[in-house]
Amino acid sequence: MNAKELNDKTPDQLRDELVALKKEAFNLRFQQATSQLENTARIRQVRRNVARIKTVLNQKAAAAASDA
């Protein structure tokens, strides 16, 4: 997932994606706590994707506020 893909999505789609990623992050943390996590790098990928989505949402909100 990169920023170009995220910029093409609507804010509602981004929020849905954010919810899904937060659920995945919770599940990954749970797996790590119970020593069942196989791909430890996935935690970092999910955290960064969450940050990317939040950044794009904030940029879209700022652009909408400046237009109004």
C-alpha positions as CSV (number, residue, x, y, z in Angstrom):
1,M,0.0,0.0,0.0
2,N,1.4,3.3,-1.0
3,A,0.3,6.9,-0.7
4,K,-0.8,7.2,-4.3
5,E,-3.3,4.3,-3.8
6,L,-4.6,6.0,-0.6
7,N,-5.0,9.4,-2.3
8,D,-7.4,7.8,-4.8
9,K,-9.7,6.5,-2.1
10,T,-12.6,8.4,-0.5
11,P,-12.4,9.2,3.2
12,D,-15.0,6.6,4.0
13,Q,-13.0,3.9,2.3
14,L,-9.9,5.1,4.2
15,R,-11.8,4.9,7.5
16,D,-12.9,1.3,6.7
17,E,-9.4,0.4,5.9
18,L,-8.2,2.0,9.1
19,V,-10.6,-0.1,11.2
20,A,-9.5,-3.3,9.4
21,L,-5.8,-2.5,10.0
22,K,-6.4,-1.7,13.7
23,K,-8.2,-5.1,14.1
24,E,-5.3,-6.8,12.4
25,A,-2.8,-5.0,14.7
26,F,-4.8,-6.2,17.7
27,N,-4.8,-9.8,16.5
28,L,-1.0,-9.6,15.8
29,R,-0.3,-8.3,19.3
30,F,-2.4,-11.1,20.7
31,Q,-0.5,-13.6,18.7
32,Q,2.8,-12.2,19.8
33,A,1.8,-12.3,23.5
34,T,0.9,-16.0,23.1
35,S,4.1,-16.8,21.1
36,Q,2.1,-17.7,18.1
37,L,3.3,-14.9,15.8
38,E,5.2,-16.2,12.8
39,N,5.9,-13.0,10.8
40,T,7.1,-10.4,13.2
41,A,7.7,-7.9,10.5
42,R,3.9,-7.7,9.8
43,I,3.4,-5.7,13.0
44,R,5.7,-3.0,11.7
45,Q,4.0,-3.0,8.2
46,V,0.5,-2.7,9.8
47,R,1.6,0.2,12.1
48,R,3.1,2.1,9.2
49,N,0.0,1.5,7.0
50,V,-2.1,2.9,9.8
51,A,0.1,6.0,10.0
52,R,-0.1,6.4,6.2
53,I,-3.9,6.3,6.2
54,K,-4.1,8.8,9.1
55,T,-1.8,11.1,7.2
56,V,-3.8,11.0,4.1
57,L,-7.0,11.5,6.0
58,N,-5.6,14.6,7.7
59,Q,-4.4,15.9,4.4
60,K,-7.8,15.5,2.9
61,A,-9.4,17.1,5.9
62,A,-7.0,20.1,5.7
63,A,-7.7,20.5,2.0
64,A,-11.4,20.4,2.6
65,A,-11.1,23.0,5.4
66,S,-9.1,25.3,3.2
67,D,-11.5,25.1,0.3
68,A,-14.5,26.0,2.5
